[in-house]
Every structure is written in structure tokens, then in C-alpha cells.
Amino acid sequence: MMKTKLAKDLGLQVPVFAFTRSPEVVLAVSRGGGMGVLGAINLSAEELDEALAWIDARIDGKPYGVDTVMPMSYAGRGEGFDEEKLRSMITPAHHRFVADLLSTHGVPELPDSYARKGEDLLGWSLERGKEHVEVALKYPIALIANALGTPPPEVVDRAHAHGVKVAALCGKVKQAVAHKAAGLDIIVAQGTEAGGHTGEVAGMVLCPEVVDAVGDTPVLMAGGIGSGRQMAAALALGAQGVWTGSIWLTTAEHQSYNPEIVNRKLLAAKSTDTVRSRAISGKPARQLRTAWTEAWEAEGSPGYLPIPLMWMVQAEAVERIYHHGNEALAGTPVGQIVGRMNTVRPAGEVLADIVAECEQRLAWLAGLAG
Ligand SMILES: Cc1cc2nc3c(=O)[nH]c(=O)nc-3n(C[C@H](O)[C@H](O)[C@H](O)COP(=O)(O)O)c2cc1C
């Protein structure tokens, strides 16, 4: 038991929040006393509905959440989501660059029998995010979290009307203050060491800054947390819990959600093998450093495109790279904690270890005082 006020308010035994694409990880973490939060970004509304129905039928009434991505800025915001118009904004130089990169690294075409996953646009838009929220609110979820900005007032109101708390990620104090002003219930202070879209400020600096700036709004620390010692440090900095992402990528329950080449590279990577790059979405996101991220930075690069164009220009290429298991080009968002993710273990065991070590470390710290 770790009795922060937020843990008590949400009925959690341990304030460990797990962002994940895997419904199985959501189940394991929520059943273990924390909160699993399902990432909706690469799901259609129907797929999200199916995943939540699956979770809800198995989670024994334990709290769980859904994560959406409603970015503050992207190409085409406020103009509906016109796929053809967006496609026409991608330059021939960008298409050529991607084709040349695949050919330089000997990546064959996809076989005729291959069924494209069709995630070309991903969920990086207000329209798509709102669809996800509507689906999520059909279920007895405890939390909606949002990345890349403050969710719009109508979304916050809809969630609150359903008794659902709203959280959002931030990488700067200014964003945390905006989240609070918009009436959000929880702020996730995410340090630069985190996997996925992330800012430049280290968690050690950001977390106490945000805690002091937002007063009684609870803060979760994110970025680089994969052990109980790191969780104890987050609590010491004033966070009421931790928000984690990378650590679940190498759990047994997540293996089928990663291409095989990614599973192998994650287990082998060191904490120095990531880079904060705009190569996935156009906004800086921490990921494995690969020949792909290097090429976009090198001479001859056509430069980055804004969300969602940057993903659109590469969606099929990424499927080709994964399908053929190209060692040099295959990457994934992941944080610096990847250096400690060296074995595949069940998510429940990973959570139990974090909690046990945190409790032990808190007791040890208490013994140092006085
Ligand atoms: C593979 C991956 C995908 C992510 N996608 C999202 C996302 O769609 N929405 C979101 O709010 N955060 C996303 N994140 C960030 C996580 O929510 C979380 O803040 C981050 O992983 C915490 O840092 P850590 O990776 O060091 O644990 C992603 C992280 C990873 C590793």
C-alpha cells in the first residue's frame, strides 16, 4: 500500500500508472493495484470499443483509463480531416527520400499477400481524439489522459459529467499551468528521458518545478521510471505517483504488439541508444537511434513535416521495415530506461518488484531522518 491522496481518491493500492497499447498489460497492472491506461492512438473507434469491452469483462471492477492524443497544433487543424488535402501537402522530395532510404538498406516491397495495417493517419487529430473519448465514456473508466496539449473544454466537461478524471502530459511548467487553468485533475510531469513525445527538461528538474507551480493539483512523475528506487525518488520530489510507458514494452504481455525485430533491439539497447528525434511525427519524440533517425538529420534530408504528414509519408515504409525485420532501420519510441529492460517478464511481476522495492526504499529513507 502506498497511501498518497491521489491513490486513495482513485481507489489504487499503488499509484503506478501504466501507459500501454496492450489490453493484457492494462489488465495486469490494474489487477496488481495500479492503473493500466490503454493508448488509443493507433486504434479506430471500433477497435478501441472492442479492446475496452475485452478489458472491462476481465478487470474485476478495478480502475483503468484511456489515453488519447489531441495535439494543440498540426497541419489541417480546424479544417476537418481531409485526407486527400493532407496527402497533397507531402512533397515529392519527401516520397523520394523515403524510397531511396529503403532501397539503400535493401528493404524489399511488401508481398502481395500482406494486409496493410492502414494506420497512415494515426490518431493525431482533435476529431479522432474526440471519437476515442466518446467510445471510452461508454465504459466505467476512471481516467482519460491526453498527450501533446490541453484537451479542449468540451472534452474536459464531458469526462467530468461522467465522473471521469482528466490528466494531461507536460514537458514544461507553462504547459502544466495551462492544464491546471483548464480544470484538469492530474498533471503528468514528463522528463526528457521518457519514451515518445517529450520535452527537453530532465525529470529531476521538471517534477518539483511542476509540483510547486500547480499547488494542490496532483502530479505524476514520468520519464525513466522502471524500478522502486526511481518511484521512491518521484515521491520524494513531490509526485503523488508515477506514470510509466517504456518498461511495459518488454513484458510478456506486450511481445505480440512489437515486431520481432523491435523486441530483439529493445532487449539489447543501452540507455545511450535513444535519441530525441522528429523522425516519427514531426515533433520531438524519444526513440531508438537507428539509420532511419540518422538519415533524417543528415545532409540530403528533405527536413521534417508537421503532424500528421510526417507519419503519413512513412507509414507504409515502417510496415515494410518491420515485415522484413530490417536491423538498421527498425526502431520504436522508447525512453532511456531501455538500458534496464533486458529480460522479458510478466507485467504483474514487473509491477510487484517496483512496489516492493519502493516500499523498502521509503522505509530505508525514513530510517535516515532524525
Ligand atoms: C512506445 C510508446 C508510445 C507512446 N505513445 C504515447 C501516446 O500515444 N500517448 C501518450 O500520452 N503518451 C505516449 N507515450 C508516452 C507515455 O505515456 C509516457 O509518458 C512515457 O512512456 C513515460 O516515460 P518512460 O517511457 O520513460 O516510462 C508513449 C511512450 C512509448 C514508449
The ligand as an SDF file (V2000), in Angstrom:
LIG
                    3D

 31 33  0  0  0  0  0  0  0  0999 V2000
    6.0220    3.2570  -27.4540 C   0  0  0  0  0  0  0  0  0  0  0  0
    5.4850    4.4790  -26.7530 C   0  0  0  0  0  0  0  0  0  0  0  0
    4.3530    5.1060  -27.2570 C   0  0  0  0  0  0  0  0  0  0  0  0
    3.8180    6.2070  -26.6010 C   0  0  0  0  0  0  0  0  0  0  0  0
    2.6630    6.7730  -27.0830 N   0  0  0  0  0  0  0  0  0  0  0  0
    2.0070    7.6680  -26.3130 C   0  0  0  0  0  0  0  0  0  0  0  0
    0.6800    8.0910  -26.6410 C   0  0  0  0  0  0  0  0  0  0  0  0
    0.1070    7.6740  -27.6470 O   0  0  0  0  0  0  0  0  0  0  0  0
    0.0690    8.9430  -25.7920 N   0  0  0  0  0  0  0  0  0  0  0  0
    0.6710    9.3950  -24.6310 C   0  0  0  0  0  0  0  0  0  0  0  0
    0.0410   10.1200  -23.8500 O   0  0  0  0  0  0  0  0  0  0  0  0
    1.9290    9.0420  -24.3260 N   0  0  0  0  0  0  0  0  0  0  0  0
    2.5930    8.1730  -25.1130 C   0  0  0  0  0  0  0  0  0  0  0  0
    3.8420    7.7580  -24.7370 N   0  0  0  0  0  0  0  0  0  0  0  0
    4.4640    8.3360  -23.5400 C   0  0  0  0  0  0  0  0  0  0  0  0
    3.9850    7.6130  -22.2750 C   0  0  0  0  0  0  0  0  0  0  0  0
    2.6540    7.9460  -21.9880 O   0  0  0  0  0  0  0  0  0  0  0  0
    4.8210    8.0010  -21.0590 C   0  0  0  0  0  0  0  0  0  0  0  0
    4.6520    9.3630  -20.7450 O   0  0  0  0  0  0  0  0  0  0  0  0
    6.2970    7.7260  -21.1920 C   0  0  0  0  0  0  0  0  0  0  0  0
    6.4970    6.4630  -21.7540 O   0  0  0  0  0  0  0  0  0  0  0  0
    6.9550    7.8090  -19.8150 C   0  0  0  0  0  0  0  0  0  0  0  0
    8.3300    7.6760  -19.8670 O   0  0  0  0  0  0  0  0  0  0  0  0
    9.0820    6.2460  -19.8920 P   0  0  0  0  0  0  0  0  0  0  0  0
    8.9290    5.7840  -21.2880 O   0  0  0  0  0  0  0  0  0  0  0  0
   10.4840    6.5670  -19.5380 O   0  0  0  0  0  0  0  0  0  0  0  0
    8.3810    5.3690  -18.8900 O   0  0  0  0  0  0  0  0  0  0  0  0
    4.4420    6.7000  -25.4210 C   0  0  0  0  0  0  0  0  0  0  0  0
    5.5990    6.0710  -24.9430 C   0  0  0  0  0  0  0  0  0  0  0  0
    6.1230    4.9800  -25.5890 C   0  0  0  0  0  0  0  0  0  0  0  0
    7.3570    4.3210  -25.0200 C   0  0  0  0  0  0  0  0  0  0  0  0
  1  2  1  0
  2  3  1  0
  2 30  2  0
  3  4  2  0
  4  5  1  0
  4 28  1  0
  5  6  2  0
  6  7  1  0
  6 13  1  0
  7  8  2  0
  7  9  1  0
  9 10  1  0
 10 11  2  0
 10 12  1  0
 12 13  2  0
 13 14  1  0
 14 15  1  0
 14 28  1  0
 15 16  1  0
 16 17  1  0
 16 18  1  0
 18 19  1  0
 18 20  1  0
 20 21  1  0
 20 22  1  0
 22 23  1  0
 23 24  1  0
 24 25  2  0
 24 26  1  0
 24 27  1  0
 28 29  2  0
 29 30  1  0
 30 31  1  0
M  END
$$$$
